[in-house]
Amino acid sequence: MDDLKVKEAGEKWGGLIALLCVAAASGIGWMFRCWNFPETNIVVVYLLSVVLAARLTKGYLYGLVATVVATCAFNYFFTEPYFTLSVDDPTYFITFAIMTITAVITSALTSKVKQSAMKAQEKEAEASSLYRLTNHLTDAANTEDIASISVKTISEIMRCQAACLCFDETGAPEQSFIQQRNEKEQVRRNEADGASLRQRIENLRTSYDVDDEFYNWPIYGRDATLGILRIPIENAEKMSEAQMRLLRSMIESTALAMDRFRSAQERLRSKEEMAQERYRGNLLRAISHDLRTPLAGIMGTSEMLMGMTDRQDRRYGLAEGIYKDADWLHSLVENILNLTRLQDGRLVLNKQVEAVEEVIGVALNAIGKRAPEYEITVDIPDKLMLVPMDAKLIDQVLVNLLDNAVKHTPAEKEISVTVEEHEEKQLAIFTVADRGSGIAAQDLPHVFQMFYTTHGKEPDAQRGVGLGLSICESIVRAHGGTLSAQNRNDGNGAVFTFTLPLEVTEHEQQQ
């Protein structure tokens, strides 16, 4: 602060200081003359006065003024004829020239050294302030603590009543903000119009926004605005460039602290979610493994009872119902096991070149046992079509898609499976189409989401748990293909299409 006062005095009284330095030099020179000192000593005194004037004032202007006045004073007081600006001896012109040049160079060097020293002091003060703020921010436990510490430190350094308005994780301003009232007290004030302030910050084209009370500097994080640092107008308008630079640095430190806290919170949430997913996966896997054996026994026993019972017997219907329910549960268990493998990254593809008609035949045989009353038409190329795939997993995809079609299509309506070869893109295109009620508009974007079930009115539609289509998509993507769903253009019904590459990549060959 002492250097600041000297600087302000030098700006306000620069001319007077320069004249006083020259006047003092003239007085000393007069004493030297009375003591019969050489004129060179008087010249050195005047040069010293120029150096002092440059040191005590701002910039080069007052140093140049002191140089001109010192030269004229030397001529007036110490060269013949005395007390005039006339010169009888021409050699004095050389003395004046050398004196002026020396004074100008000395003044310029002194001013430059002074400016360098002031910049060094400013940088030292800036580094000290940033260290002080950063050191305090390490003790913050949450975003509110970070805002409180920043407001207190900035208020002390800038000698103002700074404030901070934090934004929540959605990017909306909080309803109140912290402001420093005095050295030891902070208050909470309500934000009158947070929506308008947020809009102004989002559309900001300068480094700060100005309202009726504050200059508002946004605190930018990596991905979003974290808050606003507020400086009262009366203080902000008087801030120097160095103070503005320091304030921006402190805002960046505050943003880094808030970003670190948010990142830590996100990592903690991610760990908790991963732990929950792991526990859920282990539970599902354990239950599914425990259910597979009794379900297989139930299916085998019910199928045996069906073979031993006449179709007209009421017991045949009971056995058939048991078989269908057990088969549905078995399919659900297989889907859950595949889901856990997909989530754990343990689903390994065993790709082999398979004949398309054989894979489709296996899927139709499985659906035929579940829904023998349905007739499914198949359209595949006449030539033998070989596709690299994991036959067991693609068979599950086809079974899930056909099972989905059966659930939503009356027995007398058409269900078809079509396979085409796209030679240019080297793709095998599989299509499963039905004549059911189709997919509701609100369901279409979500049909492949895990645990999402449609809003169909059919009783069978309520039986699914929303895993089949999600697992189908994951399996197809693992093969390097795509799966899509849409409604038919030629009437009611839905169409599911998935593609498989006809060529094996180098990465898959290495595996």
C-alpha positions as semicolon CSV with decimal commas, in nm:
position;residue;x (nm);y (nm);z (nm)
1;M;0,000;0,000;0,000
2;D;0,294;0,236;0,064
3;D;0,417;0,184;-0,291
4;L;0,064;0,248;-0,416
5;K;0,050;0,580;-0,227
6;V;0,386;0,685;-0,370
7;K;0,262;0,591;-0,717
8;E;-0,060;0,792;-0,678
9;A;0,136;1,092;-0,546
10;G;0,374;1,068;-0,842
11;E;0,080;1,075;-1,083
12;K;-0,092;1,371;-0,915
13;W;0,206;1,591;-0,822
14;G;0,458;1,481;-1,086
15;G;0,528;1,828;-1,225
16;L;0,576;1,983;-0,882
17;I;0,809;1,700;-0,775
18;A;1,024;1,750;-1,086
19;L;1,050;2,126;-1,021
20;L;1,138;2,070;-0,655
21;C;1,417;1,827;-0,753
22;V;1,565;2,081;-0,994
23;A;1,526;2,362;-0,739
24;A;1,710;2,153;-0,478
25;A;1,985;2,082;-0,728
26;S;2,011;2,456;-0,802
27;G;2,050;2,531;-0,431
28;I;2,320;2,267;-0,391
29;G;2,491;2,394;-0,704
30;W;2,488;2,747;-0,565
31;M;2,665;2,623;-0,251
32;F;2,920;2,440;-0,467
33;R;2,983;2,762;-0,655
34;C;3,035;2,953;-0,332
35;W;3,285;2,686;-0,226
36;N;3,458;2,719;-0,568
37;F;3,377;2,360;-0,671
38;P;3,422;2,282;-1,045
39;E;3,120;2,317;-1,272
40;T;3,131;1,944;-1,343
41;N;3,016;1,877;-0,987
42;I;2,718;2,107;-1,040
43;V;2,631;1,920;-1,363
44;V;2,641;1,589;-1,173
45;V;2,403;1,733;-0,912
46;Y;2,157;1,832;-1,185
47;L;2,182;1,482;-1,335
48;L;2,104;1,342;-0,991
49;S;1,796;1,565;-0,971
50;V;1,674;1,424;-1,304
51;V;1,721;1,067;-1,177
52;L;1,526;1,149;-0,859
53;A;1,247;1,313;-1,059
54;A;1,219;1,001;-1,282
55;R;1,215;0,778;-0,974
56;L;0,948;0,973;-0,785
57;T;0,714;1,034;-1,082
58;K;0,538;0,812;-1,335
59;G;0,661;0,756;-1,687
60;Y;0,910;0,942;-1,906
61;L;0,727;1,275;-1,935
62;Y;0,825;1,423;-1,599
63;G;1,183;1,302;-1,645
64;L;1,201;1,488;-1,976
65;V;1,051;1,796;-1,813
66;A;1,314;1,776;-1,536
67;T;1,587;1,740;-1,802
68;V;1,482;2,057;-1,986
69;V;1,435;2,256;-1,665
70;A;1,770;2,137;-1,526
71;T;1,954;2,239;-1,843
72;C;1,791;2,582;-1,843
73;A;1,860;2,627;-1,470
74;F;2,227;2,542;-1,516
75;N;2,249;2,793;-1,800
76;Y;2,061;3,058;-1,601
77;F;2,247;3,029;-1,273
78;F;2,592;2,896;-1,356
79;T;2,703;3,016;-1,701
80;E;2,809;3,367;-1,803
81;P;2,629;3,601;-1,841
82;Y;2,455;3,494;-1,516
83;F;2,075;3,513;-1,463
84;T;2,007;3,508;-1,837
85;L;1,957;3,232;-2,088
86;S;2,221;3,382;-2,317
87;V;2,552;3,206;-2,377
88;D;2,879;3,392;-2,448
89;D;3,105;3,086;-2,469
90;P;2,998;2,854;-2,756
91;T;3,160;2,557;-2,582
92;Y;2,875;2,561;-2,334
93;F;2,646;2,439;-2,611
94;I;2,843;2,114;-2,615
95;T;2,809;2,098;-2,236
96;F;2,431;2,155;-2,263
97;A;2,396;1,888;-2,533
98;I;2,594;1,628;-2,341
99;M;2,410;1,716;-2,022
100;T;2,069;1,687;-2,194
101;I;2,149;1,356;-2,365
102;T;2,290;1,210;-2,044
103;A;1,988;1,328;-1,846
104;V;1,743;1,186;-2,101
105;I;1,915;0,845;-2,109
106;T;1,946;0,836;-1,730
107;S;1,580;0,935;-1,688
108;A;1,464;0,670;-1,936
109;L;1,669;0,397;-1,770
110;T;1,549;0,498;-1,426
111;S;1,184;0,497;-1,538
112;K;1,227;0,157;-1,702
113;V;1,390;0,009;-1,393
114;K;1,113;0,155;-1,178
115;Q;0,843;0,007;-1,404
116;S;1,016;-0,333;-1,398
117;A;1,033;-0,318;-1,021
118;M;0,664;-0,228;-0,998
119;K;0,568;-0,515;-1,230
120;A;0,778;-0,753;-1,022
121;Q;0,603;-0,631;-0,708
122;E;0,264;-0,676;-0,873
123;K;0,350;-1,031;-0,982
124;E;0,480;-1,111;-0,635
125;A;0,162;-0,978;-0,480
126;E;-0,046;-1,175;-0,733
127;A;0,145;-1,497;-0,664
128;S;0,115;-1,442;-0,289
129;S;-0,260;-1,379;-0,315
130;L;-0,316;-1,686;-0,534
131;Y;-0,113;-1,903;-0,297
132;R;-0,315;-1,771;-0,007
133;L;-0,645;-1,846;-0,182
134;T;-0,535;-2,190;-0,303
135;N;-0,405;-2,281;0,041
136;H;-0,740;-2,193;0,198
137;L;-0,938;-2,377;-0,071
138;T;-0,769;-2,706;0,020
139;D;-0,972;-2,704;0,343
140;A;-1,309;-2,674;0,163
141;A;-1,550;-2,963;0,214
142;N;-1,811;-2,871;-0,047
143;T;-1,905;-2,610;-0,306
144;E;-2,054;-2,377;-0,045
145;D;-1,725;-2,381;0,149
146;I;-1,533;-2,303;-0,170
147;A;-1,760;-2,005;-0,241
148;S;-1,731;-1,881;0,120
149;I;-1,350;-1,904;0,124
150;S;-1,318;-1,735;-0,215
151;V;-1,548;-1,450;-0,116
152;K;-1,360;-1,388;0,208
153;T;-1,014;-1,397;0,048
154;I;-1,109;-1,183;-0,251
155;S;-1,282;-0,930;-0,024
156;E;-0,968;-0,895;0,189
157;I;-0,735;-0,858;-0,107
158;M;-0,957;-0,626;-0,312
159;R;-1,086;-0,437;-0,005
160;C;-1,450;-0,478;-0,105
161;Q;-1,763;-0,674;-0,015
162;A;-1,739;-0,951;-0,276
163;A;-2,014;-1,209;-0,329
164;C;-2,053;-1,548;-0,498
165;L;-2,363;-1,708;-0,653
166;C;-2,324;-2,084;-0,716
167;F;-2,493;-2,281;-0,994
168;D;-2,632;-2,630;-0,934
169;E;-2,548;-2,938;-1,140
170;T;-2,823;-2,856;-1,391
171;G;-2,665;-2,516;-1,462
172;A;-2,935;-2,314;-1,282
173;P;-2,843;-2,037;-1,030
174;E;-2,918;-2,107;-0,665
175;Q;-3,186;-1,900;-0,495
176;S;-2,938;-1,717;-0,270
177;F;-2,575;-1,606;-0,275
178;I;-2,298;-1,543;-0,019
179;Q;-2,166;-1,191;0,039
180;Q;-1,893;-1,066;0,272
181;R;-2,038;-0,804;0,507
182;N;-1,721;-0,733;0,710
183;E;-1,393;-0,903;0,801
184;K;-1,560;-1,169;1,017
185;E;-1,918;-1,194;0,891
186;Q;-2,082;-1,330;0,576
187;V;-2,452;-1,309;0,490
188;R;-2,691;-1,495;0,262
189;R;-2,892;-1,280;0,023
190;N;-3,177;-1,387;-0,202
191;E;-3,125;-1,364;-0,577
192;A;-3,420;-1,174;-0,718
193;D;-3,400;-1,279;-1,085
194;G;-3,182;-1,584;-1,132
195;A;-3,336;-1,678;-1,470
196;S;-3,254;-1,340;-1,623
197;L;-2,902;-1,348;-1,479
198;R;-2,844;-1,696;-1,619
199;Q;-2,961;-1,584;-1,964
200;R;-2,729;-1,283;-1,958
201;I;-2,434;-1,500;-1,856
202;E;-2,508;-1,754;-2,131
203;N;-2,521;-1,476;-2,392
204;L;-2,220;-1,290;-2,247
205;R;-1,984;-1,146;-2,508
206;T;-1,746;-0,971;-2,268
207;S;-1,556;-1,092;-1,961
208;Y;-1,823;-0,972;-1,716
209;D;-2,187;-0,867;-1,683
210;V;-2,306;-0,550;-1,509
211;D;-2,633;-0,514;-1,318
212;D;-2,766;-0,248;-1,080
213;E;-2,538;-0,354;-0,792
214;F;-2,256;-0,578;-0,911
215;Y;-2,004;-0,655;-1,179
216;N;-2,060;-1,028;-1,240
217;W;-1,769;-1,248;-1,350
218;P;-1,875;-1,602;-1,455
219;I;-1,688;-1,895;-1,301
220;Y;-1,643;-2,136;-1,591
221;G;-1,575;-2,505;-1,535
222;R;-1,470;-2,764;-1,790
223;D;-1,823;-2,844;-1,902
224;A;-2,053;-2,580;-1,755
225;T;-2,083;-2,252;-1,566
226;L;-2,020;-2,320;-1,197
227;G;-2,115;-1,983;-1,052
228;I;-2,067;-1,605;-1,057
229;L;-1,815;-1,393;-0,866
230;R;-1,969;-1,053;-0,787
231;I;-1,783;-0,728;-0,710
232;P;-1,979;-0,413;-0,607
233;I;-1,992;-0,151;-0,881
234;E;-1,818;0,121;-0,680
235;N;-1,518;-0,108;-0,626
236;A;-1,510;-0,265;-0,971
237;E;-1,501;0,071;-1,150
238;K;-1,184;0,172;-0,960
239;M;-0,994;-0,153;-1,022
240;S;-0,661;-0,124;-1,202
241;E;-0,549;-0,354;-1,480
242;A;-0,325;-0,542;-1,236
243;Q;-0,618;-0,593;-0,997
244;M;-0,837;-0,714;-1,284
245;R;-0,570;-0,962;-1,383
246;L;-0,537;-1,082;-1,024
247;L;-0,915;-1,118;-0,993
248;R;-0,933;-1,330;-1,309
249;S;-0,656;-1,556;-1,172
250;M;-0,841;-1,600;-0,842
251;I;-1,163;-1,681;-1,029
252;E;-0,975;-1,950;-1,223
253;S;-0,845;-2,096;-0,895
254;T;-1,200;-2,100;-0,759
255;A;-1,324;-2,272;-1,077
256;L;-1,054;-2,539;-1,048
257;A;-1,151;-2,609;-0,687
258;M;-1,522;-2,637;-0,777
259;D;-1,438;-2,861;-1,074
260;R;-1,227;-3,089;-0,856
261;F;-1,508;-3,120;-0,602
262;R;-1,767;-3,201;-0,869
263;S;-1,534;-3,454;-1,032
264;A;-1,478;-3,620;-0,696
265;Q;-1,855;-3,638;-0,640
266;E;-1,909;-3,788;-0,985
267;R;-1,637;-4,049;-0,927
268;L;-1,796;-4,140;-0,593
269;R;-2,139;-4,176;-0,754
270;S;-1,989;-4,385;-1,035
271;K;-1,822;-4,617;-0,785
272;E;-2,147;-4,659;-0,596
273;E;-2,339;-4,731;-0,917
274;M;-2,073;-4,981;-1,029
275;A;-2,092;-5,155;-0,693
276;Q;-2,471;-5,171;-0,714
277;E;-2,455;-5,307;-1,069
278;R;-2,199;-5,567;-0,963
279;Y;-2,413;-5,680;-0,669
280;R;-2,723;-5,691;-0,887
281;G;-2,541;-5,885;-1,157
282;N;-2,409;-6,138;-0,906
283;L;-2,757;-6,180;-0,757
284;L;-2,921;-6,225;-1,097
285;R;-2,653;-6,468;-1,206
286;A;-2,685;-6,675;-0,888
287;I;-3,065;-6,688;-0,909
288;S;-3,059;-6,772;-1,281
289;H;-2,814;-7,058;-1,234
290;D;-3,025;-7,196;-0,950
291;L;-3,341;-7,181;-1,164
292;R;-3,203;-7,349;-1,476
293;T;-3,188;-7,701;-1,335
294;P;-3,542;-7,721;-1,189
295;L;-3,685;-7,552;-1,499
296;A;-3,521;-7,810;-1,724
297;G;-3,669;-8,085;-1,506
298;I;-4,015;-7,924;-1,517
299;M;-3,999;-7,888;-1,896
300;G;-3,883;-8,246;-1,944
301;T;-4,146;-8,390;-1,712
302;S;-4,432;-8,187;-1,861
303;E;-4,323;-8,282;-2,214
304;M;-4,317;-8,646;-2,112
305;L;-4,667;-8,615;-1,960
306;M;-4,791;-8,457;-2,282
307;G;-4,656;-8,753;-2,477
308;M;-4,832;-8,997;-2,242
309;T;-5,168;-8,817;-2,248
310;D;-5,432;-8,794;-2,518
311;R;-5,490;-8,447;-2,657
312;Q;-5,855;-8,465;-2,570
313;D;-5,774;-8,532;-2,206
314;R;-5,798;-8,229;-1,977
315;R;-5,466;-8,325;-1,824
316;Y;-5,295;-8,268;-2,159
317;G;-5,390;-7,898;-2,145
318;L;-5,256;-7,871;-1,791
319;A;-4,924;-8,031;-1,891
320;E;-4,904;-7,810;-2,199
321;G;-4,960;-7,498;-1,987
322;I;-4,688;-7,607;-1,745
323;Y;-4,449;-7,666;-2,037
324;K;-4,516;-7,325;-2,193
325;D;-4,475;-7,139;-1,866
326;A;-4,157;-7,327;-1,785
327;D;-4,026;-7,262;-2,134
328;W;-4,098;-6,890;-2,095
329;L;-3,920;-6,887;-1,759
330;H;-3,626;-7,075;-1,912
331;S;-3,602;-6,817;-2,190
332;L;-3,612;-6,539;-1,932
333;V;-3,334;-6,705;-1,732
334;E;-3,117;-6,735;-2,044
335;N;-3,177;-6,367;-2,123
336;I;-3,078;-6,267;-1,769
337;L;-2,759;-6,473;-1,785
338;N;-2,666;-6,318;-2,118
339;L;-2,745;-5,975;-1,975
340;T;-2,502;-6,027;-1,687
341;R;-2,235;-6,151;-1,929
342;L;-2,282;-5,847;-2,150
343;Q;-2,260;-5,609;-1,853
344;D;-1,945;-5,780;-1,725
345;G;-1,788;-5,791;-2,072
346;R;-1,761;-6,170;-2,050
347;L;-1,976;-6,251;-2,356
348;V;-1,722;-6,408;-2,594
349;L;-1,823;-6,462;-2,956
350;N;-1,747;-6,800;-3,110
351;K;-1,775;-6,698;-3,472
352;Q;-1,801;-6,970;-3,733
353;V;-1,924;-6,963;-4,092
354;E;-2,283;-7,088;-4,066
355;A;-2,557;-7,162;-4,318
356;V;-2,840;-6,913;-4,276
357;E;-3,117;-7,168;-4,340
358;E;-2,990;-7,394;-4,059
359;V;-2,982;-7,110;-3,804
360;I;-3,334;-7,000;-3,902
361;G;-3,452;-7,360;-3,886
362;V;-3,333;-7,396;-3,527
363;A;-3,511;-7,073;-3,428
364;L;-3,836;-7,181;-3,601
365;N;-3,822;-7,516;-3,427
366;A;-3,795;-7,345;-3,086
367;I;-4,085;-7,109;-3,163
368;G;-4,289;-7,399;-3,304
369;K;-4,281;-7,568;-2,965
370;R;-4,392;-7,250;-2,786
371;A;-4,660;-7,146;-3,036
372;P;-4,753;-7,436;-3,267
373;E;-5,068;-7,256;-3,381
374;Y;-4,863;-6,993;-3,570
375;E;-4,744;-7,033;-3,929
376;I;-4,424;-6,843;-4,005
377;T;-4,320;-6,788;-4,366
378;V;-3,952;-6,785;-4,460
379;D;-3,793;-6,617;-4,762
380;I;-3,419;-6,676;-4,808
381;P;-3,195;-6,681;-5,123
382;D;-3,199;-7,000;-5,331
383;K;-2,821;-7,028;-5,323
384;L;-2,642;-7,143;-5,012
385;M;-2,579;-6,832;-4,796
386;L;-2,292;-6,855;-4,549
387;V;-2,249;-6,588;-4,279
388;P;-1,980;-6,567;-4,006
389;M;-2,164;-6,562;-3,672
390;D;-2,199;-6,715;-3,329
391;A;-2,488;-6,942;-3,424
392;K;-2,612;-6,990;-3,068
393;L;-2,637;-6,614;-3,003
394;I;-2,792;-6,528;-3,340
395;D;-3,039;-6,810;-3,284
396;Q;-3,133;-6,637;-2,957
397;V;-3,177;-6,307;-3,144
398;L;-3,416;-6,470;-3,392
399;V;-3,606;-6,651;-3,117
400;N;-3,649;-6,328;-2,919
401;L;-3,768;-6,136;-3,225
402;L;-4,008;-6,413;-3,329
403;D;-4,133;-6,451;-2,973
404;N;-4,198;-6,076;-2,966
405;A;-4,391;-6,104;-3,295
406;V;-4,599;-6,395;-3,160
407;K;-4,691;-6,198;-2,848
408;H;-4,833;-5,908;-3,050
409;T;-4,986;-6,090;-3,349
410;P;-5,309;-6,295;-3,363
411;A;-5,260;-6,659;-3,467
412;E;-5,435;-6,611;-3,804
413;K;-5,214;-6,316;-3,906
414;E;-4,887;-6,328;-4,099
415;I;-4,538;-6,350;-3,945
416;S;-4,243;-6,370;-4,182
417;V;-3,865;-6,406;-4,176
418;T;-3,667;-6,271;-4,471
419;V;-3,293;-6,283;-4,544
420;E;-3,123;-6,081;-4,819
421;E;-2,763;-6,030;-4,926
422;H;-2,635;-5,677;-4,988
423;E;-2,336;-5,737;-5,213
424;E;-2,206;-5,378;-5,221
425;K;-2,200;-5,335;-4,844
426;Q;-2,116;-5,703;-4,783
427;L;-2,404;-5,744;-4,538
428;A;-2,660;-6,012;-4,462
429;I;-2,995;-5,845;-4,386
430;F;-3,239;-6,034;-4,161
431;T;-3,599;-5,909;-4,132
432;V;-3,872;-6,029;-3,894
433;A;-4,212;-5,878;-3,981
434;D;-4,558;-5,929;-3,833
435;R;-4,916;-5,813;-3,880
436;G;-4,983;-5,720;-3,520
437;S;-5,081;-5,387;-3,372
438;G;-4,743;-5,228;-3,447
439;I;-4,531;-5,014;-3,215
440;A;-4,684;-4,708;-3,050
441;A;-4,521;-4,377;-3,142
442;Q;-4,419;-4,310;-2,781
443;D;-4,259;-4,657;-2,756
444;L;-4,064;-4,659;-3,083
445;P;-3,758;-4,460;-2,959
446;H;-3,732;-4,678;-2,646
447;V;-3,796;-5,038;-2,757
448;F;-3,426;-5,134;-2,724
449;Q;-3,383;-4,985;-2,379
450;M;-3,322;-5,230;-2,097
451;F;-3,630;-5,314;-1,884
452;Y;-3,856;-5,102;-2,108
453;T;-4,193;-5,262;-2,186
454;T;-4,443;-5,136;-2,441
455;H;-4,784;-4,997;-2,362
456;G;-4,967;-5,259;-2,565
457;K;-5,315;-5,368;-2,463
458;E;-5,266;-5,739;-2,534
459;P;-5,238;-5,961;-2,225
460;D;-4,920;-6,122;-2,355
461;A;-4,759;-5,782;-2,390
462;Q;-4,761;-5,745;-2,015
463;R;-4,563;-6,067;-1,967
464;G;-4,226;-5,934;-2,087
465;V;-3,973;-5,768;-1,862
466;G;-3,802;-5,558;-2,130
467;L;-3,481;-5,761;-2,172
468;G;-3,525;-5,949;-2,501
469;L;-3,485;-5,663;-2,750
470;S;-3,208;-5,500;-2,547
471;I;-3,008;-5,824;-2,548
472;C;-3,075;-5,869;-2,921
473;E;-2,927;-5,528;-2,993
474;S;-2,620;-5,601;-2,778
475;I;-2,556;-5,934;-2,952
476;V;-2,596;-5,785;-3,300
477;R;-2,362;-5,496;-3,214
478;A;-2,106;-5,744;-3,081
479;H;-2,115;-5,903;-3,427
480;G;-2,052;-5,563;-3,588
481;G;-2,407;-5,522;-3,716
482;T;-2,709;-5,301;-3,646
483;L;-3,066;-5,360;-3,525
484;S;-3,359;-5,130;-3,603
485;A;-3,736;-5,127;-3,553
486;Q;-4,016;-4,957;-3,745
487;N;-4,382;-4,992;-3,831
488;R;-4,492;-5,137;-4,162
489;N;-4,583;-4,905;-4,447
490;D;-4,837;-5,144;-4,601
491;G;-5,069;-5,180;-4,303
492;N;-5,057;-5,277;-3,938
493;G;-4,754;-5,451;-3,797
494;A;-4,392;-5,405;-3,697
495;V;-4,066;-5,479;-3,878
496;F;-3,737;-5,561;-3,702
497;T;-3,425;-5,561;-3,919
498;F;-3,071;-5,656;-3,823
499;T;-2,756;-5,685;-4,030
500;L;-2,447;-5,903;-4,002
501;P;-2,116;-5,846;-4,188
502;L;-2,032;-6,111;-4,447
503;E;-1,659;-6,073;-4,387
504;V;-1,456;-6,136;-4,072
505;T;-1,233;-5,843;-3,964
506;E;-0,857;-5,886;-3,899
507;H;-0,919;-5,834;-3,526
508;E;-1,173;-6,118;-3,519
509;Q;-0,939;-6,343;-3,720
510;Q;-0,662;-6,286;-3,463
511;Q;-0,902;-6,383;-3,186
